[in-house]
Amino acid sequence: RAGRQETVRMRRAPMLAEAARAADEGRPSTAEFRVQWPDGSWHWLAARAALVHDDTGRALRRFGVNWDVTEARSAQRAREQGEAALRASEAKSRFLSRMSHELRTPLNAVLGFTRLLLDGGERIGADTRRRHLEQVEIAGQHLLTLIDDVLDLSSVEAGVRIAVQPAALAPLVEQTLPLVAVLAQRHDVRVSSGTLDYRVQADPLRLRQVLLNLLSNAVKYNRPGGQVRIDAQACGAQVVIAVSDTGRGMDPAELQQAFEPFNRLGRETEGIEGTGIGLSIVRSLVERMGGTLQASSSPGSGSRFELWLAAADAPEQVPCARPPAGAQARPWVPPEPVSRRLRRSRTGPPRLLYIEDNPVNVVLVQELAARRSGLDFASAPDGEAGLRQAMLAPPDLILLDMQLPDGDGHAVLRRLRAEPLTTSIPCIALSANALPEDIERALRAGFDDYWTKPLDFDRFDRLLDLLLNATPGV
């Protein structure tokens, strides 16, 4: 009984405090509280009350009203739960879309070059065979790294064992710097360290993993001749470990997306190794060690990542501050099969244009096209270059990657359709994004077809047959 009375007292305390504040401020008091009906059901009541004063201003009594807001509270809770479920579903869809893209891109190289080797047989020279096998090995290594990173991320989110203990920072950094030395030399980046004479509460193995990831990113996304620095400082009862670089930096939108799994902000098109999972793992590990991760960046000025961890020793109390309704859908008619739209715009060999920034994918399609005599193949590494080529020498068919360094395939398609010279050229989207909504969106936007990677050789060969046999000048 005493425990129940204490619970009641604790529940009343906030309401009494609000009433006292309202009286001091000369305003009505408001509150919401839960009560149990005689039938045992629980209800939420809203209360609003005001003081009644006499002519001298002395408080005589409190006058107020209570009303049942249970249904409104339930509806609000249902809305919040629905919104949370929708956000979770959207996050899952984005994750699956990115993961599918990351897996399919190297698989396109593995299966594509393997098929070229099998189809070519003894006709393929030793040098060509070796180049194809090297591409298969590179893609396989990338897949292995991707799988390892996904497993690492899954283990962290599932609750990997963390053994937090006092750890000296300086030795951990000394063990980590040699691991990025070769990478720094290859990128012509200088790595240095400052004050590190602190002990923090952390798992030494996981903290070294975090530091290695942050230092590697700072090197990879830097500029030739750039610098990376790691140092630390005491901040109240915490130690702040900072990794800063002189790289390209990020704008606020990019910085917000940098921690999303598989989101590499378009850097994958520049040949920079990585899977886009590292920062997600870093943040999860830091939080599981009881710390926080903060980042600041600006385009052209580099980035700074800070780990805030509890100090193992009682540090001097140093004052510090942390860094700072859509339009109605139109009826959609699926596109006419691309085979019916193939027309030769001129006499001479048919021309195929492939707009793709990944050189491995370009080589693969080029090799396939080279097996057909009388086919003119051209490629462009980005949307602008592809548009220029299409205007100078209009092709009979365009294969268009959906993720380009200077925009997406939808933007390129809109510009192609806006120009009289290119408006009727069949365009096929070729992408590692394979979710049904990606495909439907592209077809609705006006693409003649949507092919997913790995490339279907038989399907491609059939299309080349149609292109080669199309009547010129029609």
QUIGI-V487723 format. One record per residue. NEAR is the number of other ideal C-beta (glycine too) atoms within 8 Angstrom. Layout:
NEAR
NEAR
This chain:
4
5
6
7
8
8
8
8
8
7
9
8
8
8
11
8
8
11
12
8
9
13
10
6
6
5
6
8
14
9
10
9
9
7
7
7
8
3
4
5
6
7
10
11
12
10
13
9
12
10
10
8
8
6
3
5
5
6
8
7
6
9
7
10
6
6
6
7
10
8
7
7
10
8
8
8
8
8
8
8
8
8
8
8
8
8
8
8
8
8
8
8
10
9
10
9
11
13
11
12
14
13
11
13
12
13
12
16
15
13
10
12
14
9
9
13
11
7
8
9
6
4
4
10
5
5
6
9
10
8
8
12
10
8
12
12
8
10
15
10
8
11
12
8
9
13
8
8
12
10
8
10
13
8
8
11
7
6
4
8
4
9
5
8
8
8
13
8
14
8
7
13
12
7
9
12
11
6
7
13
9
6
10
12
7
6
11
7
14
7
14
8
9
8
6
11
5
13
10
14
12
12
12
9
6
13
15
11
10
12
14
11
12
11
15
11
11
16
15
11
11
15
8
6
5
14
10
17
12
16
10
12
10
11
9
9
7
11
16
12
13
13
14
12
15
10
11
9
11
12
9
6
6
10
12
7
9
11
7
10
10
12
9
10
8
8
9
8
10
7
4
9
5
10
11
12
13
12
10
11
14
13
10
11
15
13
10
10
14
8
11
7
12
9
10
10
13
9
8
5
7
13
14
12
13
13
12
12
15
10
14
9
7
4
12
4
6
9
5
8
5
6
7
4
1
3
3
4
5
4
4
6
4
4
10
6
8
12
7
6
10
12
9
12
7
6
5
5
6
12
12
16
14
14
16
13
9
9
6
11
13
11
9
14
15
11
9
13
11
7
6
8
3
6
12
8
11
11
11
12
7
11
13
7
10
14
11
9
12
15
9
5
7
10
12
14
14
15
13
14
13
13
10
14
8
6
6
8
16
10
9
15
13
9
10
14
9
6
9
4
7
11
9
5
13
10
11
15
12
12
16
12
11
10
10
5
7
13
11
8
9
14
12
7
9
9
14
11
10
11
13
10
12
10
13
7
10
6
8
12
9
8
12
13
8
10
13
10
5
12
6
8
7
6
